[in-house]
Amino acid sequence: MKKVLVTGGAGYVGSHTVKELVKNGYDVLVVDNLETGHRKLVDHRAKLEVADLADKEKLKSIFEKYIPEAVIDFAAYLAVGESMEEPEKYFQNNVANFINLLDAMNEVGCKLLIKSSSAAVYGNPTKESDIPWQEDFTECYRPEKSALLSGNWQGKKIAGEEFFQCFLDHYNSIYADRPELKLSSDEIIKLRIPMSIYGVTKLLDEIVMKKYDEFCGLKSIVLRYFNVCGADPSGGIGEAKPKPTTLMTLAIWQILGRVPELSIFGDDYSTSDGSGVRDYIHPSDLATGHIKALKFLVKNNKSDIFNLGTGTSSSVFEVISAVEKASGGKVKYTIKPRRSGDPAISISDPRKAEKVLNWKAKYNLRDMAETAWKWEINNSKIKIQKSK
Ligand SMILES: NC(=O)c1ccc[n+]([C@@H]2O[C@H](COP(=O)([O-])OP(=O)(O)OC[C@H]3O[C@@H](n4cnc5c(N)ncnc54)[C@H](O)[C@@H]3O)[C@@H](O)[C@H]2O)c1
């Protein structure tokens, strides 16, 4: 197994995985439209094809020319808040374009896929024992109503079941002539678990992958990442989104004066210091996780789902303190009310990936802060050019 096509490989997590792939001797073709990615982030040993997954003809010709043995898919939109305001845009990129990718793979007989998913598929814990999240939560929990918070559907603010139905009707109308993509009643109930359209698109992708396994034998591994932060220790690649949404990057941007102040949503949770608690994971650990998943898939030819997290937790104040230590600066913040839909705690149970893939995260919060700071300082010097 040598030839791997990586979608979204010019982005944050993708560029770290591309670096690890070429280091391990893989022949890598990155397919990226450079909307949030950058040419500069792609390792010089990999090839880059600038293309959009919406362009079915171009995608087909890329696959026919390159004929990859496996695909790793990172291309998606991932801003939770934006997904509630522009759900059709998220449907198009995260679901419809993903189905284009699966069709292009199937047409050339490429039947191995590794796919980025997210802790957003888990929604809100229903009871204390749901945390740490285990992969089979989405196989067991069947809510009566959708957990979707309020959002915008064609100019109308709606929430919950009504919002969910609009999204579902959209999927059903687009794929009305594809019976193999029809959702079962159990799959529809399962899709009610996430609280955001972003989470729904990720869970829907997982369901669609299962369908491709059933109707054309396309085997896939889903990797559900927790909160990604940090950068490659070299300082050469890192998060370079035009509008970062992650806490650590925003804290660093505040110190660098790129944002006036940091908002902390809630300091009255029942956690050790009152702020929200999350499982933070370094992109280089995710990169090794992808290599292990790829090797597992090639060897076993069997679809599966894994959490990629550390299984440990850090509070918002601990992240801020780690950034202050790494930078020597002081983060200016204000406390705001809790955001609806933010659980107090979200932590992964990574034992399945440890046991089955022999993968374990090695970077801690201090490493994440130090590498992220190093990247931001280098990045401000590099001044990445948009290549489009
Ligand atoms: N960053 C996180 O905290 C996080 C957490 C959980 C899951 N994920 C998942 O990881 C994946 C990568 O996230 P990231 O943080 O690296 O984001 P990113 O925006 O840095 O990378 C996404 C890349 O995909 C490209 N892309 C997007 N749509 C495309 C299209 N239609 N055609 C071609 N290229 C396209 C972008 O240009 C970009 O290079 C996403 O699927 C995301 O849902 C990320």
The ligand as a MOL file (V3000), in Angstrom:
LIG
                    3D

  0  0  0     0  0            999 V3000
M  V30 BEGIN CTAB
M  V30 COUNTS 44 48 0 0 0
M  V30 BEGIN ATOM
M  V30 1 N -9.8030 21.1840 14.0170 0
M  V30 2 C -10.5710 20.5720 14.8920 0
M  V30 3 O -10.6320 20.9570 16.0790 0
M  V30 4 C -11.3920 19.3640 14.4830 0
M  V30 5 C -12.0630 18.6280 15.4720 0
M  V30 6 C -12.8130 17.5210 15.0800 0
M  V30 7 C -12.8930 17.1540 13.7580 0
M  V30 8 N -12.2370 17.8960 12.8110 0 CHG=1
M  V30 9 C -12.3620 17.5050 11.3910 0
M  V30 10 O -11.0650 17.4460 10.8250 0
M  V30 11 C -11.1200 17.8270 9.4460 0
M  V30 12 C -10.0560 18.8710 9.1610 0
M  V30 13 O -10.2350 19.9830 10.0090 0
M  V30 14 P -9.1650 21.1670 10.0450 0
M  V30 15 O -9.2090 21.7700 11.3920 0
M  V30 16 O -7.8890 20.6660 9.5050 0 CHG=-1
M  V30 17 O -9.8560 22.1810 9.0190 0
M  V30 18 P -9.1800 23.0630 7.8550 0
M  V30 19 O -10.2120 24.0270 7.4320 0
M  V30 20 O -7.8620 23.5900 8.2910 0
M  V30 21 O -8.9380 21.9750 6.7260 0
M  V30 22 C -9.9320 21.5840 5.7980 0
M  V30 23 C -9.2690 21.5600 4.4390 0
M  V30 24 O -10.1990 21.0830 3.4620 0
M  V30 25 C -10.1970 21.9600 2.3360 0
M  V30 26 N -11.5540 21.8650 1.7560 0
M  V30 27 C -12.7240 22.1760 2.3480 0
M  V30 28 N -13.7430 21.9480 1.4950 0
M  V30 29 C -13.2090 21.4650 0.3500 0
M  V30 30 C -13.7430 21.0620 -0.8880 0
M  V30 31 N -15.0560 21.1220 -1.1500 0
M  V30 32 N -12.9040 20.6280 -1.8580 0
M  V30 33 C -11.5590 20.5840 -1.6360 0
M  V30 34 N -10.9920 20.9700 -0.4820 0
M  V30 35 C -11.8100 21.4090 0.5100 0
M  V30 36 C -9.8450 23.3260 2.8800 0
M  V30 37 O -9.2930 24.1890 1.9240 0
M  V30 38 C -8.8310 22.9410 3.9650 0
M  V30 39 O -7.5240 22.8660 3.4470 0
M  V30 40 C -12.5480 18.2980 9.1720 0
M  V30 41 O -13.2420 17.2440 8.5350 0
M  V30 42 C -13.1060 18.5370 10.5590 0
M  V30 43 O -14.5000 18.3400 10.6000 0
M  V30 44 C -11.4650 18.9800 13.1460 0
M  V30 END ATOM
M  V30 BEGIN BOND
M  V30 1 1 1 2
M  V30 2 2 2 3
M  V30 3 1 2 4
M  V30 4 1 4 5
M  V30 5 2 4 44
M  V30 6 2 5 6
M  V30 7 1 6 7
M  V30 8 2 7 8
M  V30 9 1 8 9
M  V30 10 1 8 44
M  V30 11 1 9 10
M  V30 12 1 9 42
M  V30 13 1 10 11
M  V30 14 1 11 12
M  V30 15 1 11 40
M  V30 16 1 12 13
M  V30 17 1 13 14
M  V30 18 2 14 15
M  V30 19 1 14 16
M  V30 20 1 14 17
M  V30 21 1 17 18
M  V30 22 2 18 19
M  V30 23 1 18 20
M  V30 24 1 18 21
M  V30 25 1 21 22
M  V30 26 1 22 23
M  V30 27 1 23 24
M  V30 28 1 23 38
M  V30 29 1 24 25
M  V30 30 1 25 26
M  V30 31 1 25 36
M  V30 32 1 26 27
M  V30 33 1 26 35
M  V30 34 2 27 28
M  V30 35 1 28 29
M  V30 36 1 29 30
M  V30 37 2 29 35
M  V30 38 1 30 31
M  V30 39 2 30 32
M  V30 40 1 32 33
M  V30 41 2 33 34
M  V30 42 1 34 35
M  V30 43 1 36 37
M  V30 44 1 36 38
M  V30 45 1 38 39
M  V30 46 1 40 41
M  V30 47 1 40 42
M  V30 48 1 42 43
M  V30 END BOND
M  V30 END CTAB
M  END
